[in-house]
Amino acid sequence: MKKITFENRLEAINWIAENAEDEGQFEVLREMLNYNFIYFGAYFLDLSKPIDEVVMIDKKK
């Protein structure tokens, strides 16, 4: 299990910004960070599982 812990939210967001491959991955990691803080009271990311992607479909006619 690869778990990355952070001292505070700013440190975590900076890490995510530097390591996210694209905006979708940034959003997923940020939401994972928020979830972990709300439910576990700590800033961390569990990267042992594949990161889901955010897909946006824009149907313009």
Summary of the structure (lengths in Angstrom):
residues: 61
radius of gyration: 13.0
end to end distance: 45.3
largest distance: 47.0
contacts: 126
relative contact order: 0.25
helix: 48%
strand: 13%
